[in-house]
Amino acid sequence: MFSDAWVLQTAAGLANGFIYASLALALVMIHRTTHHINFAQGEMATLSTFLAWSLMQAGLPLVLALALTLVLSLIMGVVVHRLCLRPVERAPLLTQVMVFVGLLMVFHAFMSWQWGHMLKGFASPFPQQGLAALPWWTGHQLGVVAVTLVMMAWVYVFFRFTRWGLALRAAAQHPEAARWLGLPVSWMLAWGWGLAAMVGAVAGVLIAPMVYLEPNMMMNVLLYAFAAAVLGGLNSPPGAVLGGLVVGVLDNWLGAFVVGHELKQPMALLLIVLVLALRPQGLLGTAPGRAH
């Protein structure tokens, strides 16, 4: 009996872990392009999901609505950087953090005003029927796994092997040298924000069918996604996925077998803090000053 429960909790934890990993990838993308942690990433992803929902309510097919949402999210990320982040590029760190917090509040207030707090259903882009070989996961959960792995591979290849990705890393790590080489550093960072907003939009669309769409949809998910990104390594896309799986499984195990559902969240995060005290760069991240 315990073995069956252990298998079910592990499978559910892995499914949740891929959800956390999808948003953690957006956090990693922002960090690799700007060396910032976007505290408003969850709200931006939720806004993108509301845009997709509104487009479908207007009569657009699901695929077309999702494609248009990705384009709008890219534009949103670029505009947010140009209007809000570019003026404080050289400001103290605390000032930049306050801008991120302000963005979180502005996005949340706008969604509450525009769409209200009534729970809304969101259609899954995947069939509900799962695979007989994996009876613990629904078709949507399998789709989440597949899309998250594809996003991880794309982010890794983009930053590691493409000229644009390498230019974005150079602009973030050595902006003055990049300017001497003729790179438009500020615009490069803006496009990095846009790409991260697209990744966040995908995460929002994956998460919404598993919960109800409303302005607070991402609050708990963002907390776990942040823990996943830090645990796996803020400069490592595979680390974000590994961190998400560890956080998801650990959270389920603690809730089911150790401390109960009331204390599982703080206990899981406490254990992660202990791990990071021993390895601050995360499980797959690189130490400061080393090439990655």
Secondary structure, DSSP 8 states (H G I E B T S, - for coil): -HHHHHHHHHHHHHHHHHHHHHHHHHHHHHHHHHS---TTHHHHHHHHHHHHHHHHHTT--HHHHHHHHHHHHHHHHHHHIIIIIGGGTTS-HHHHHHHHHHHHHHHHHHHHHHH-S--B----SS-S---TT-TTS-HHHHHHHHHHHHHHHHHHHHHHH-HHHHHHHHHHH-HHHHHHTT--HHHHHHHHHHHHHHHHHHHHHHHGGGS-BSTTTTHHHHHHHHHHHHHH-TT-HHHHHHHHHHHHHHHHHIIIIIS-TTTHHHHHHHHHHHHHHH-TT-SS---TTS--
